[in-house]
Amino acid sequence: MNERINFNILALVGASTATIVENAVTSVGACGLRVDGGETAIQAVESGDKVDLVLLDPDSLSMATADGIAFLKAACPSCEIALLLGDHDITMDVELMRLGAYDSLPNPPSVDELVSLIRGLMEKNEMERENRAMVEALGQGRAQTIISHSPEMEKVLSMAARAAKSDSTVLITGESGTGKELVARAIHLAGPRRHKAFVPVNIAALQENLIESELFGHVKGAFTGAMADRTGRFALADGGTLFIDEIGEVPPGIQVKLLRVLQFGTYERVGENTPRDSDVRIIAATNRDLEAEVRAGRFRADLYYRVNVVPVSLPALRDHRADIPYLVDYFIKKCATKNRKPIKSITGEAMARIMRYPFPGNVRELENVLERGVVLCRGDYLTETDIFLPSEADREDETAPMLAGGYDEAMSDFEKGFLSRVLERNAHNKSAAARELGINERRLRYRLKVLGIE
């Protein structure tokens, strides 16, 4: 028997369709199905009953369909609405989805269509729940947050959320500036060790002869200049999480000692022969290809396997450009508040310039560019003259559309160009394009219709 999952469905449908809905719900394993009509259903929503999905046959309403959608979304903002439409009119479909409907199905729908819809929403709800927990956990620890509106970053957050539930070692990979420490902190704050310390150490920032002492500590007189005992990062992180950034820079001799901690949970301070117990979770990060480093003999294979228990790969900013407008908005507000500047937003031309630039320094570089722009800006909006980028930013970049006009137009133009390129990559197969984007095909068709893409 399938495990029953807490997913509540309100079906405002006729008797014949109700049987199909019941069969689909039984097949999926969801619980909380309620089949109602008219005023009874309205009362259920008004009373605050938890509803995840409303299956709505417009003929069951005593009001206009658009009014019914508006009422349901106002009474229960978190619920999704799927319309059962008899005469399938794409124009009406697009308009109703614009008003807040999530999807539409033929009326009556097949069991398979309903199963696909319900399963997709259940997976979406679980991913959003995990991702909210990650972002909220991060917000509790720092004034920064993770911006995630693209399928690429949603996958990262979903993987990080699953990693947070365990106590296993995590390896975060990605180019410099992609936010590896931010994700590491989120994993720590959403995990079982969140009430203990999160201790970061950047190996690349240390002199090679000081790395061992920094990690494990030393006793007085252990080497020239050791004038007193020193507590290492492992001891400082006891009970919590040690974040080892740029682990690929650890020298071979110290790799052996790291391996010992991971295998046996013990280490020795420099100049001391007494083993000390270590109770820490290790999250490591690197911008190197550690598999290539292993093949080249620069990184121990056994340490790599111990570190790479749960891999989390962060995409470069150029690979999730859909997040750039949201990042721009976030950083402008953050930097304007920090510098006490009354800046509202950015012009379309300035956004176009940003979208053309490949940002080899990733999110960190984008934030620096915007902070400088905010500091130098003399008006209410960042303009092209406030955005300082290397000369290659001014060349035409086929990976981003030319944007013009206001902010909303810039966003719309970018989405149109982005979806057009995804369609081209998939030979205009909308099902394949939707899979790549991580959305359902009906939602993709809706966006294509709105944007006028054939």
C-alpha positions, 0 to 999 in steps of 0.5 A: 500500500502506498504511503499517504501523503499530506496533500489536500485537494478540494474538488469543485466538480460534478459527480461523474468527474468526482469518480475520476478524481477519487481514482487519481488521488488513490493512485497518487497516495495523497490524502485530504480529498474533499469533493464539494460544490458551490456554497459548501466549497466556498465556505470551506475555503473561507473557514481557513481549511488547508487546501493545496490544490483546487480542481475547479469546474467553472460550471460548479460556481454560482459566479463568473470563473474569473471572480471565482479564481480571484476569490479563491486566491484571496482566501487561500493565496498558497493554494493552486487552482487547476481548471477543468475546461470543456471547450478548450479555448487557448485565449480563455486559458491564457487569461484565466492563468494570468488571473492566478490559475496554475494549470488547465485540463480538459473536462472530464480529465483522464486519470493519468492527466490528474495523476501527473498534475497532482504528483507534479504539484506535490513535488513542487510543494516539497521542493519549495518547502525545503528551499524556504527552510534553507533561505529562512535558516540563512536569514537567521544567521546573516543579513544576506540571502540566497536569490533563487528564481531559476531552475538551476538554483532551485536544484542547488537549494533542493540538494542543499536542503537534503544535505542539511538533514544529514550529518555527512560531509559535503563538498561544494564546487563552483567558480569563485564568487558563486556563493559557496560559503553562503550555501555552506552556512545555509546547510549548517543553519538548517541542520542538526548542528545549527545551535553550535558554531559555524567556523570558516577557514580559507586555505588559500588565504593561509601561508602553507607553513601555518595551515596545520597550526590553523586547522589543528592548533599548536602548543607553546614552543612547537616551532619558532614563534609559537609563544603560546598555545593556540586553539585550532579551527577543529577545536573552535568548531567542536559540536558544530560545522567546520567550513574548509574553503579551497580544500584543493589547496591543502598540501599533501602532508596535511591531507593525510591528517585531514583524512585521519579526522574524517576516518577516526575523528581524532587529531593532534595539535602541532608539537603534541602527541596526545590525540584529541577527539573531534566532533565536527561536521565538515563542509568543504568547498573548491573551485578546482576540479578535484577529480583532475587533481586526483589524477594528477597526483596532487590530491589524495583519492581516499580523501576525495572520496571521504570529502565528496559524500554529498556533492553540491555544484553551484552554477556560474552566474552566466549559466543562470542568467534568469536570476540576474534581474532579481539579484540586481534588484536585491543588491541595489536595495541592499547597497542603497540602504547601506549607503543611505542613497534614495535609489529606486531601481535601474534603467533598461539600458543599464540592465541591458549592459549588465545582461550582456556581460559574462561576469567571470567573477560571478555573483560577487563581481555583480554585487561589487559592480552594483555597489560602486554604481550606487555610490556614484549614482546621482539620481533615483535610478542607476544608468549606463554611466553608473555601471563600470564593466570591462570593455568586453561588456560592450560587445554584443553577447549572443547569450543575452538579449538586447534590452531597452525601455523600463525595468518591466520591459527589460525583464520581458525582453530577457524572458522572451530571448531566454525562452526562444533560445531554450526552444531552439536548443530543443528543436522547438519541442515544447515538452523537452524545453519544459523539462530543461526549464523544470516547469510543466509544459502547460506553463511553458505554453502559457508564457510563450502565448503571453510573450507572443512566441510561436 
